[in-house]
Amino acid sequence: MLENPTKFLIAALATIMLSSCVSRIEKSGYIFEDYDHNKIVKKITSKQTVFRNMGNPTLQTNLGEKESWIFLAEESRHLLFLKPKIISRKLLVVDFDENETVENLQYLQLENEQKNYQFHQKHTAVKDHKTNSIKELFGNIGTVKPL
């Protein structure tokens, strides 16, 4: 049948090994449809209508008297153990006024989000408990009780 089974075995093994290097695309968050955010009209659409059409938001914020709903969708490419690369990101921010109607609507994508928002670098330093390897090994002695 086969003239040289070792060549066939090597080719089959190489094919199997190379197939594990295929990247996978992972989608997470809200699944945007083209008509979703086009149905929302400023000063007319109510919070209940937004909820009925789009469902639960990814995030809800209450800054001051305004409430904002954020719908986030992200698509990333994973290759083996490497850091995933973000292919696309869509962000819809819906701001409501005190009458629970849409006051402002922002639709952002990965290409333009860095231009509109800047992250603050301020942070609160938290003191970490310094432990050494001996304390980690023997730290649980006496804290676990038998049944």
Backbone as JSON Lines, residues from 0, in Angstrom:
{"i":0,"aa":"M","n":[0.83,-1.19,0.0],"ca":[0.0,0.0,0.0],"c":[0.87,1.25,0.0]}
{"i":1,"aa":"L","n":[1.45,1.57,1.13],"ca":[2.31,2.73,1.22],"c":[3.75,2.29,1.02]}
{"i":2,"aa":"E","n":[4.44,3.04,0.17],"ca":[5.83,2.69,-0.09],"c":[6.7,3.01,1.11]}
{"i":3,"aa":"N","n":[6.48,4.14,1.72],"ca":[7.3,4.53,2.86],"c":[6.39,5.05,3.97]}
{"i":4,"aa":"P","n":[6.03,4.18,4.92],"ca":[5.1,4.6,5.97],"c":[5.67,5.66,6.91]}
{"i":5,"aa":"T","n":[6.98,5.76,7.06],"ca":[7.55,6.77,7.96],"c":[7.34,8.18,7.41]}
{"i":6,"aa":"K","n":[7.45,8.35,6.08],"ca":[7.21,9.66,5.49],"c":[5.75,10.06,5.69]}
{"i":7,"aa":"F","n":[4.85,9.1,5.53],"ca":[3.43,9.37,5.74],"c":[3.17,9.74,7.19]}
{"i":8,"aa":"L","n":[3.78,9.04,8.11],"ca":[3.61,9.32,9.54],"c":[4.15,10.69,9.91]}
{"i":9,"aa":"I","n":[5.3,11.06,9.37],"ca":[5.89,12.37,9.64],"c":[5.0,13.47,9.07]}
{"i":10,"aa":"A","n":[4.48,13.28,7.85],"ca":[3.6,14.28,7.24],"c":[2.31,14.43,8.04]}
{"i":11,"aa":"A","n":[1.74,13.32,8.5],"ca":[0.52,13.38,9.29],"c":[0.77,14.08,10.63]}
{"i":12,"aa":"L","n":[1.87,13.78,11.27],"ca":[2.22,14.39,12.55],"c":[2.46,15.89,12.38]}
{"i":13,"aa":"A","n":[3.15,16.28,11.3],"ca":[3.4,17.7,11.04],"c":[2.09,18.44,10.78]}
{"i":14,"aa":"T","n":[1.17,17.81,10.08],"ca":[-0.13,18.44,9.82],"c":[-0.91,18.65,11.11]}
{"i":15,"aa":"I","n":[-0.89,17.67,11.98],"ca":[-1.59,17.79,13.26],"c":[-0.97,18.88,14.12]}
{"i":16,"aa":"M","n":[0.35,18.95,14.14],"ca":[1.04,19.97,14.95],"c":[0.78,21.38,14.42]}
{"i":17,"aa":"L","n":[0.78,21.53,13.1],"ca":[0.54,22.85,12.53],"c":[-0.91,23.29,12.68]}
{"i":18,"aa":"S","n":[-1.83,22.35,12.74],"ca":[-3.23,22.73,12.9],"c":[-3.5,23.31,14.29]}
{"i":19,"aa":"S","n":[-2.66,23.01,15.25],"ca":[-2.84,23.58,16.58],"c":[-2.41,25.04,16.64]}
{"i":20,"aa":"C","n":[-1.72,25.53,15.62],"ca":[-1.27,26.92,15.59],"c":[-2.29,27.85,14.96]}
{"i":21,"aa":"V","n":[-3.43,27.33,14.59],"ca":[-4.46,28.15,13.97],"c":[-5.03,29.1,15.03]}
{"i":22,"aa":"S","n":[-5.2,30.37,14.63],"ca":[-5.76,31.33,15.58],"c":[-7.27,31.18,15.64]}
{"i":23,"aa":"R","n":[-7.82,31.61,16.76],"ca":[-9.28,31.58,16.91],"c":[-9.75,32.99,17.19]}
{"i":24,"aa":"I","n":[-10.93,33.29,16.72],"ca":[-11.53,34.6,16.92],"c":[-12.63,34.46,17.96]}
{"i":25,"aa":"E","n":[-12.58,35.32,18.96],"ca":[-13.52,35.26,20.07],"c":[-14.32,36.55,20.14]}
{"i":26,"aa":"K","n":[-15.64,36.41,20.19],"ca":[-16.52,37.58,20.29],"c":[-17.11,37.6,21.69]}
{"i":27,"aa":"S","n":[-17.14,38.78,22.29],"ca":[-17.71,38.89,23.62],"c":[-18.48,40.2,23.74]}
{"i":28,"aa":"G","n":[-19.41,40.23,24.67],"ca":[-20.19,41.43,24.91],"c":[-21.49,41.44,24.13]}
{"i":29,"aa":"Y","n":[-22.0,42.63,23.93],"ca":[-23.27,42.84,23.25],"c":[-23.1,42.58,21.76]}
{"i":30,"aa":"I","n":[-24.08,41.96,21.13],"ca":[-24.03,41.71,19.68],"c":[-24.81,42.83,19.01]}
{"i":31,"aa":"F","n":[-24.08,43.73,18.37],"ca":[-24.71,44.88,17.72],"c":[-25.32,44.48,16.39]}
{"i":32,"aa":"E","n":[-26.5,44.95,16.16],"ca":[-27.14,44.87,14.85],"c":[-27.15,46.29,14.31]}
{"i":33,"aa":"D","n":[-27.17,46.42,13.0],"ca":[-27.1,47.75,12.39],"c":[-28.28,48.64,12.78]}
{"i":34,"aa":"Y","n":[-29.42,48.05,13.02],"ca":[-30.61,48.84,13.29],"c":[-30.77,49.17,14.77]}
{"i":35,"aa":"D","n":[-30.01,48.55,15.65],"ca":[-30.21,48.76,17.09],"c":[-30.09,50.22,17.51]}
{"i":36,"aa":"H","n":[-28.94,50.81,17.22],"ca":[-28.75,52.18,17.7],"c":[-29.42,53.21,16.79]}
{"i":37,"aa":"N","n":[-29.84,52.81,15.61],"ca":[-30.56,53.73,14.73],"c":[-32.0,53.96,15.19]}
{"i":38,"aa":"K","n":[-32.54,53.05,16.01],"ca":[-33.89,53.2,16.53],"c":[-33.97,54.21,17.67]}
{"i":39,"aa":"I","n":[-32.84,54.52,18.27],"ca":[-32.82,55.41,19.42],"c":[-32.74,56.86,18.94]}
{"i":40,"aa":"V","n":[-33.69,57.67,19.39],"ca":[-33.76,59.08,18.99],"c":[-33.6,59.94,20.24]}
{"i":41,"aa":"K","n":[-32.72,60.94,20.16],"ca":[-32.5,61.84,21.3],"c":[-33.77,62.6,21.65]}
{"i":42,"aa":"K","n":[-33.98,62.79,22.94],"ca":[-35.1,63.55,23.5],"c":[-36.47,62.9,23.27]}
{"i":43,"aa":"I","n":[-36.53,61.74,22.61],"ca":[-37.82,61.1,22.34],"c":[-37.88,59.7,22.95]}
{"i":44,"aa":"T","n":[-36.82,58.9,22.73],"ca":[-36.83,57.51,23.17],"c":[-36.71,57.41,24.69]}
{"i":45,"aa":"S","n":[-37.54,56.57,25.29],"ca":[-37.51,56.39,26.74],"c":[-36.55,55.26,27.12]}
{"i":46,"aa":"K","n":[-36.27,55.21,28.42],"ca":[-35.39,54.17,28.94],"c":[-36.0,52.79,28.74]}
{"i":47,"aa":"Q","n":[-37.31,52.66,28.9],"ca":[-37.99,51.39,28.72],"c":[-37.89,50.92,27.27]}
{"i":48,"aa":"T","n":[-37.99,51.85,26.33],"ca":[-37.88,51.49,24.91],"c":[-36.48,51.01,24.57]}
{"i":49,"aa":"V","n":[-35.47,51.67,25.13],"ca":[-34.08,51.24,24.91],"c":[-33.89,49.84,25.48]}
{"i":50,"aa":"F","n":[-34.43,49.61,26.67],"ca":[-34.32,48.28,27.28],"c":[-35.04,47.23,26.45]}
{"i":51,"aa":"R","n":[-36.22,47.56,25.94],"ca":[-36.99,46.62,25.13],"c":[-36.27,46.27,23.83]}
{"i":52,"aa":"N","n":[-35.66,47.26,23.19],"ca":[-35.0,47.04,21.91],"c":[-33.62,46.42,22.03]}
{"i":53,"aa":"M","n":[-32.88,46.79,23.08],"ca":[-31.48,46.38,23.16],"c":[-31.17,45.46,24.33]}
{"i":54,"aa":"G","n":[-32.05,45.34,25.3],"ca":[-31.79,44.45,26.43],"c":[-30.96,45.13,27.51]}
{"i":55,"aa":"N","n":[-30.4,44.32,28.39],"ca":[-29.58,44.83,29.48],"c":[-28.28,45.41,28.97]}
{"i":56,"aa":"P","n":[-27.85,46.56,29.5],"ca":[-26.56,47.11,29.09],"c":[-25.4,46.35,29.73]}
{"i":57,"aa":"T","n":[-24.23,46.51,29.15],"ca":[-23.04,45.91,29.72],"c":[-22.69,46.58,31.04]}
{"i":58,"aa":"L","n":[-22.81,47.9,31.09],"ca":[-22.52,48.68,32.29],"c":[-23.6,49.73,32.5]}
{"i":59,"aa":"Q","n":[-23.89,50.03,33.75],"ca":[-24.78,51.13,34.11],"c":[-24.02,52.04,35.05]}
{"i":60,"aa":"T","n":[-24.01,53.33,34.76],"ca":[-23.34,54.28,35.64],"c":[-24.31,55.36,36.07]}
{"i":61,"aa":"N","n":[-24.12,55.85,37.27],"ca":[-24.89,56.96,37.8],"c":[-23.91,58.01,38.29]}
{"i":62,"aa":"L","n":[-23.57,58.93,37.41],"ca":[-22.67,60.01,37.79],"c":[-23.51,61.28,37.96]}
{"i":63,"aa":"G","n":[-23.59,61.74,39.17],"ca":[-24.43,62.91,39.44],"c":[-25.89,62.52,39.33]}
{"i":64,"aa":"E","n":[-26.66,63.31,38.6],"ca":[-28.07,63.01,38.41],"c":[-28.34,62.24,37.13]}
{"i":65,"aa":"K","n":[-27.32,62.1,36.28],"ca":[-27.49,61.43,35.0],"c":[-27.18,59.94,35.12]}
{"i":66,"aa":"E","n":[-27.95,59.17,34.4],"ca":[-27.7,57.74,34.32],"c":[-27.25,57.43,32.9]}
{"i":67,"aa":"S","n":[-26.23,56.59,32.78],"ca":[-25.71,56.2,31.47],"c":[-25.7,54.7,31.35]}
{"i":68,"aa":"W","n":[-26.06,54.23,30.18],"ca":[-25.97,52.81,29.87],"c":[-24.91,52.64,28.8]}
{"i":69,"aa":"I","n":[-24.07,51.64,28.99],"ca":[-22.98,51.38,28.06],"c":[-23.12,49.97,27.52]}
{"i":70,"aa":"F","n":[-23.17,49.87,26.2],"ca":[-23.22,48.59,25.51],"c":[-21.87,48.39,24.84]}
{"i":71,"aa":"L","n":[-21.2,47.28,25.15],"ca":[-19.84,47.03,24.67],"c":[-19.77,45.7,23.94]}
{"i":72,"aa":"A","n":[-19.12,45.69,22.79],"ca":[-18.86,44.46,22.04],"c":[-17.4,44.47,21.63]}
{"i":73,"aa":"E","n":[-16.76,43.31,21.74],"ca":[-15.34,43.22,21.41],"c":[-15.07,41.92,20.67]}
{"i":74,"aa":"E","n":[-14.19,42.01,19.69],"ca":[-13.78,40.84,18.91],"c":[-12.26,40.77,18.97]}
{"i":75,"aa":"S","n":[-11.73,39.62,19.41],"ca":[-10.28,39.49,19.55],"c":[-9.8,38.19,18.91]}
{"i":76,"aa":"R","n":[-8.55,38.25,18.48],"ca":[-7.91,37.08,17.86],"c":[-6.9,36.5,18.84]}
{"i":77,"aa":"H","n":[-7.03,35.2,19.11],"ca":[-6.14,34.49,20.03],"c":[-5.25,33.54,19.23]}
{"i":78,"aa":"L","n":[-3.97,33.58,19.5],"ca":[-3.02,32.68,18.87],"c":[-2.18,32.04,19.96]}
{"i":79,"aa":"L","n":[-2.4,30.76,20.16],"ca":[-1.68,29.96,21.16],"c":[-1.69,30.65,22.51]}
{"i":80,"aa":"F","n":[-0.53,30.87,23.1],"ca":[-0.43,31.45,24.43],"c":[-0.12,32.95,24.38]}
{"i":81,"aa":"L","n":[-0.07,33.53,23.19],"ca":[0.27,34.94,23.06],"c":[-0.89,35.83,23.52]}
{"i":82,"aa":"K","n":[-0.56,37.08,23.78],"ca":[-1.56,38.05,24.21],"c":[-2.58,38.25,23.09]}
{"i":83,"aa":"P","n":[-3.87,38.2,23.38],"ca":[-4.87,38.37,22.33],"c":[-4.81,39.77,21.72]}
{"i":84,"aa":"K","n":[-5.08,39.83,20.42],"ca":[-5.11,41.1,19.71],"c":[-6.56,41.5,19.46]}
{"i":85,"aa":"I","n":[-6.9,42.71,19.85],"ca":[-8.27,43.19,19.67],"c":[-8.45,43.63,18.22]}
{"i":86,"aa":"I","n":[-9.38,42.98,17.55],"ca":[-9.65,43.27,16.14],"c":[-10.63,44.42,16.02]}
{"i":87,"aa":"S","n":[-11.73,44.34,16.75],"ca":[-12.73,45.41,16.69],"c":[-13.36,45.58,18.06]}
{"i":88,"aa":"R","n":[-13.79,46.8,18.31],"ca":[-14.49,47.12,19.54],"c":[-15.55,48.15,19.21]}
{"i":89,"aa":"K","n":[-16.76,47.89,19.66],"ca":[-17.87,48.83,19.46],"c":[-18.41,49.21,20.83]}
{"i":90,"aa":"L","n":[-18.69,50.47,20.98],"ca":[-19.15,50.99,22.25],"c":[-20.29,51.96,22.0]}
{"i":91,"aa":"L","n":[-21.41,51.72,22.66],"ca":[-22.56,52.61,22.55],"c":[-22.86,53.14,23.94]}
{"i":92,"aa":"V","n":[-22.81,54.45,24.09],"ca":[-23.08,55.1,25.37],"c":[-24.39,55.88,25.24]}
{"i":93,"aa":"V","n":[-25.35,55.52,26.08],"ca":[-26.66,56.18,26.06],"c":[-26.83,56.91,27.39]}
{"i":94,"aa":"D","n":[-26.94,58.23,27.34],"ca":[-27.14,59.05,28.53],"c":[-28.62,59.4,28.65]}
{"i":95,"aa":"F","n":[-29.15,59.29,29.87],"ca":[-30.56,59.61,30.13],"c":[-30.64,60.87,30.97]}
{"i":96,"aa":"D","n":[-31.71,61.64,30.78],"ca":[-31.93,62.82,31.61],"c":[-32.82,62.45,32.8]}
{"i":97,"aa":"E","n":[-33.24,63.46,33.57],"ca":[-34.05,63.19,34.76],"c":[-35.43,62.67,34.43]}
{"i":98,"aa":"N","n":[-35.91,62.85,33.2],"ca":[-37.22,62.34,32.78],"c":[-37.13,60.93,32.19]}
{"i":99,"aa":"E","n":[-35.96,60.32,32.28],"ca":[-35.69,58.97,31.75],"c":[-35.9,58.88,30.24]}
{"i":100,"aa":"T","n":[-35.51,59.94,29.54],"ca":[-35.47,59.9,28.07],"c":[-34.01,60.09,27.65]}
{"i":101,"aa":"V","n":[-33.7,59.67,26.44],"ca":[-32.32,59.71,25.95],"c":[-31.9,61.17,25.76]}
{"i":102,"aa":"E","n":[-30.83,61.55,26.45],"ca":[-30.31,62.91,26.34],"c":[-29.17,62.97,25.32]}
{"i":103,"aa":"N","n":[-28.3,61.96,25.35],"ca":[-27.15,61.94,24.45],"c":[-26.88,60.51,24.03]}
{"i":104,"aa":"L","n":[-26.32,60.36,22.85],"ca":[-26.05,59.05,22.29],"c":[-24.7,59.1,21.58]}
{"i":105,"aa":"Q","n":[-23.78,58.24,21.99],"ca":[-22.45,58.18,21.37],"c":[-22.19,56.76,20.9]}
{"i":106,"aa":"Y","n":[-21.78,56.64,19.65],"ca":[-21.42,55.34,19.09],"c":[-19.94,55.41,18.72]}
{"i":107,"aa":"L","n":[-19.12,54.61,19.39],"ca":[-17.68,54.64,19.18],"c":[-17.19,53.3,18.69]}
{"i":108,"aa":"Q","n":[-16.1,53.34,17.93],"ca":[-15.44,52.12,17.48],"c":[-13.98,52.19,17.87]}
{"i":109,"aa":"L","n":[-13.27,51.12,17.67],"ca":[-11.87,51.02,18.08],"c":[-11.03,52.12,17.45]}
{"i":110,"aa":"E","n":[-11.33,52.5,16.24],"ca":[-10.52,53.49,15.53],"c":[-10.62,54.88,16.15]}
{"i":111,"aa":"N","n":[-11.78,55.23,16.71],"ca":[-11.95,56.6,17.2],"c":[-12.06,56.71,18.72]}
{"i":112,"aa":"E","n":[-11.98,55.62,19.44],"ca":[-12.18,55.73,20.89],"c":[-11.0,56.36,21.6]}
{"i":113,"aa":"Q","n":[-9.77,56.18,21.11],"ca":[-8.61,56.78,21.76],"c":[-8.62,58.3,21.62]}
{"i":114,"aa":"K","n":[-9.23,58.82,20.59],"ca":[-9.28,60.26,20.38],"c":[-10.28,60.94,21.3]}
{"i":115,"aa":"N","n":[-11.32,60.22,21.7],"ca":[-12.39,60.84,22.48],"c":[-12.23,60.68,23.98]}
{"i":116,"aa":"Y","n":[-11.57,59.64,24.42],"ca":[-11.47,59.38,25.85],"c":[-10.02,59.2,26.24]}
{"i":117,"aa":"Q","n":[-9.68,59.72,27.41],"ca":[-8.35,59.54,27.95],"c":[-8.5,58.96,29.34]}
{"i":118,"aa":"F","n":[-7.66,58.0,29.66],"ca":[-7.7,57.38,30.97],"c":[-6.79,58.15,31.92]}
{"i":119,"aa":"H","n":[-7.26,58.33,33.14],"ca":[-6.46,59.0,34.15],"c":[-5.46,58.02,34.73]}
{"i":120,"aa":"Q","n":[-4.27,58.51,34.98],"ca":[-3.21,57.65,35.51],"c":[-3.16,57.69,37.04]}
{"i":121,"aa":"K","n":[-4.03,58.47,37.66],"ca":[-4.03,58.54,39.12],"c":[-4.58,57.24,39.69]}
{"i":122,"aa":"H","n":[-4.0,56.8,40.77],"ca":[-4.46,55.59,41.42],"c":[-4.17,55.67,42.9]}
{"i":123,"aa":"T","n":[-4.83,54.85,43.65],"ca":[-4.62,54.77,45.08],"c":[-3.67,53.63,45.37]}
{"i":124,"aa":"A","n":[-2.59,53.92,46.02],"ca":[-1.62,52.89,46.35],"c":[-2.15,52.05,47.52]}
{"i":125,"aa":"V","n":[-2.06,50.76,47.39],"ca":[-2.51,49.84,48.42],"c":[-1.28,49.1,48.94]}
{"i":126,"aa":"K","n":[-1.11,49.12,50.26],"ca":[0.04,48.44,50.83],"c":[-0.17,46.94,50.75]}
{"i":127,"aa":"D","n":[0.82,46.26,50.27],"ca":[0.75,44.82,50.11],"c":[1.46,44.17,51.29]}
{"i":128,"aa":"H","n":[0.89,43.08,51.76],"ca":[1.54,42.34,52.83],"c":[2.69,41.55,52.23]}
{"i":129,"aa":"K","n":[3.86,41.81,52.73],"ca":[5.02,41.11,52.19],"c":[5.11,39.74,52.83]}
{"i":130,"aa":"T","n":[5.21,38.75,51.99],"ca":[5.34,37.38,52.48],"c":[6.58,36.75,51.85]}
{"i":131,"aa":"N","n":[7.14,35.83,52.58],"ca":[8.25,35.08,52.0],"c":[7.79,33.65,51.78]}
{"i":132,"aa":"S","n":[8.63,32.85,51.18],"ca":[8.23,31.49,50.82],"c":[7.94,30.63,52.04]}
{"i":133,"aa":"I","n":[8.66,30.82,53.13],"ca":[8.42,30.01,54.34],"c":[7.05,30.36,54.93]}
{"i":134,"aa":"K","n":[6.71,31.65,54.94],"ca":[5.41,32.05,55.47],"c":[4.28,31.52,54.58]}
{"i":135,"aa":"E","n":[4.5,31.47,53.27],"ca":[3.49,30.93,52.38],"c":[3.31,29.43,52.59]}
{"i":136,"aa":"L","n":[4.39,28.71,52.83],"ca":[4.31,27.26,53.03],"c":[3.61,26.9,54.34]}
{"i":137,"aa":"F","n":[3.98,27.6,55.41],"ca":[3.49,27.23,56.73],"c":[2.42,28.17,57.27]}
{"i":138,"aa":"G","n":[1.92,29.08,56.45],"ca":[0.93,30.07,56.91],"c":[-0.43,29.48,57.21]}
{"i":139,"aa":"N","n":[-0.79,28.36,56.6],"ca":[-2.1,27.76,56.8],"c":[-2.16,26.82,58.01]}
{"i":140,"aa":"I","n":[-1.07,26.57,58.64],"ca":[-1.07,25.65,59.79],"c":[-1.89,26.24,60.91]}
{"i":141,"aa":"G","n":[-2.85,25.49,61.36],"ca":[-3.72,25.92,62.44],"c":[-5.01,26.61,61.96]}
{"i":142,"aa":"T","n":[-5.04,27.03,60.72],"ca":[-6.25,27.7,60.24],"c":[-7.25,26.71,59.64]}
{"i":143,"aa":"V","n":[-6.77,25.55,59.22],"ca":[-7.66,24.52,58.65],"c":[-7.99,23.55,59.74]}
{"i":144,"aa":"K","n":[-9.28,23.32,59.97],"ca":[-9.71,22.42,61.03],"c":[-10.22,21.13,60.42]}
{"i":145,"aa":"P","n":[-9.92,19.99,61.06],"ca":[-10.43,18.72,60.52],"c":[-11.94,18.61,60.7]}
{"i":146,"aa":"L","n":[-12.56,17.78,59.9],"ca":[-14.01,17.6,59.96],"c":[-14.46,16.9,61.18]}
